[in-house]
Amino acid sequence: MGEELACPQCGNPNLDVDEQNSVVYCQKCGFAVKVDPQTGEAVPISQGGAPRGLAEAGQPTQAYNDHTIFGMDPLTFWMGGFAILLLLFFLGVLRDLTILMLLLAVLTAFWWMKK
């Protein structure tokens, strides 16, 4: 396992090696092979192409998704924020339509940056 190779699925040059289990895997696409230390024979564990490929290989997957806003999908965040703004407007808390539109623009800009 001494050679530095790129992932055959996605081309990622930074493959991770689990010396204890003799597994070489790509965190980017999930491609994984088990390498026999004596013969050097590689047996595919996961063909990659999806983040769940790492879980199939017994490796931890990256649970953090940097495309979330307060732990929500950006579209869910935007729709919830829009619903709250409309509710505040119809209840009379936001009485000026200009302020409603300004807050909606801020909400949309925040959503656009995180999507």
C-alpha positions as CSV (number, residue, x, y, z in Angstrom):
1,M,0.0,0.0,0.0
2,G,3.0,2.3,-0.4
3,E,2.1,3.7,-3.8
4,E,0.2,7.0,-4.1
5,L,-2.7,6.5,-6.6
6,A,-5.7,8.5,-7.5
7,C,-9.3,7.3,-7.1
8,P,-10.4,5.4,-10.2
9,Q,-14.0,6.7,-9.8
10,C,-13.5,10.5,-9.2
11,G,-9.8,11.1,-9.6
12,N,-9.3,12.3,-6.0
13,P,-5.5,12.0,-5.4
14,N,-6.0,12.0,-1.6
15,L,-7.0,8.4,-0.8
16,D,-7.2,7.4,2.8
17,V,-5.7,4.2,4.1
18,D,-7.0,2.2,7.0
19,E,-3.8,0.2,7.9
20,Q,-5.6,-1.8,10.6
21,N,-8.2,-3.2,8.2
22,S,-6.1,-3.0,5.0
23,V,-8.7,-0.8,3.3
24,V,-8.0,2.1,0.9
25,Y,-11.0,4.4,0.4
26,C,-11.9,7.8,-1.1
27,Q,-13.9,10.1,1.2
28,K,-15.0,12.1,-1.8
29,C,-17.0,9.5,-3.7
30,G,-17.0,6.4,-1.4
31,F,-14.9,4.1,-3.5
32,A,-13.2,1.5,-1.3
33,V,-11.0,-1.6,-1.8
34,K,-9.6,-4.1,0.7
35,V,-5.9,-4.9,-0.1
36,D,-4.3,-8.1,0.9
37,P,-0.9,-7.0,2.5
38,Q,0.9,-10.2,1.4
39,T,-0.2,-10.4,-2.2
40,G,-1.3,-6.8,-2.9
41,E,-4.5,-8.1,-4.4
42,A,-7.3,-5.5,-4.2
43,V,-10.9,-6.6,-3.7
44,P,-13.6,-3.9,-4.3
45,I,-15.8,-3.2,-1.3
46,S,-17.7,-0.2,-2.7
47,Q,-17.7,1.1,-6.2
48,G,-18.2,4.7,-5.0
49,G,-20.2,7.3,-6.7
50,A,-22.3,8.2,-3.6
51,P,-21.5,9.3,-0.1
52,R,-23.2,6.1,1.3
53,G,-20.4,4.1,-0.2
54,L,-18.3,4.8,2.8
55,A,-20.9,3.4,5.2
56,E,-20.9,0.2,3.1
57,A,-17.2,0.0,3.4
58,G,-17.5,0.3,7.2
59,Q,-15.9,3.7,7.3
60,P,-17.5,6.7,8.9
61,T,-19.3,9.1,6.6
62,Q,-19.1,12.8,6.8
63,A,-22.3,13.8,8.6
64,Y,-21.7,17.6,8.4
65,N,-23.4,19.2,5.5
66,D,-22.2,22.8,5.0
67,H,-25.3,23.6,2.9
68,T,-27.6,23.9,5.9
69,I,-29.0,26.9,7.7
70,F,-29.6,26.2,11.5
71,G,-29.6,22.5,10.6
72,M,-32.3,22.9,7.9
73,D,-32.2,22.5,4.2
74,P,-31.9,26.1,2.7
75,L,-35.3,25.9,0.9
76,T,-37.0,24.7,4.1
77,F,-35.4,27.6,6.0
78,W,-36.6,30.1,3.4
79,M,-40.1,28.8,3.2
80,G,-40.4,28.7,7.0
81,G,-39.0,32.3,7.3
82,F,-41.4,33.5,4.6
83,A,-44.4,31.9,6.4
84,I,-43.4,33.5,9.7
85,L,-43.0,36.9,8.0
86,L,-46.5,36.6,6.4
87,L,-48.0,35.5,9.7
88,L,-46.4,38.5,11.4
89,F,-47.8,40.8,8.7
90,F,-51.3,39.4,8.8
91,L,-51.3,39.6,12.6
92,G,-50.4,43.2,12.4
93,V,-47.0,43.0,14.0
94,L,-45.4,44.1,10.8
95,R,-47.6,47.0,9.6
96,D,-45.5,48.4,6.9
97,L,-45.3,46.5,3.6
98,T,-41.9,48.1,2.9
99,I,-40.4,46.5,6.1
100,L,-41.9,43.2,5.1
101,M,-40.3,43.4,1.7
102,L,-37.0,44.4,3.2
103,L,-37.0,41.5,5.6
104,L,-38.0,39.1,2.8
105,A,-35.1,40.4,0.7
106,V,-32.7,39.8,3.6
107,L,-34.1,36.3,4.1
108,T,-33.8,35.6,0.4
109,A,-30.2,36.9,0.3
110,F,-29.2,34.7,3.2
111,W,-30.9,31.7,1.5
112,W,-29.1,32.5,-1.8
113,M,-25.7,32.6,-0.1
114,K,-26.2,29.2,1.7
115,K,-27.9,27.2,-1.0
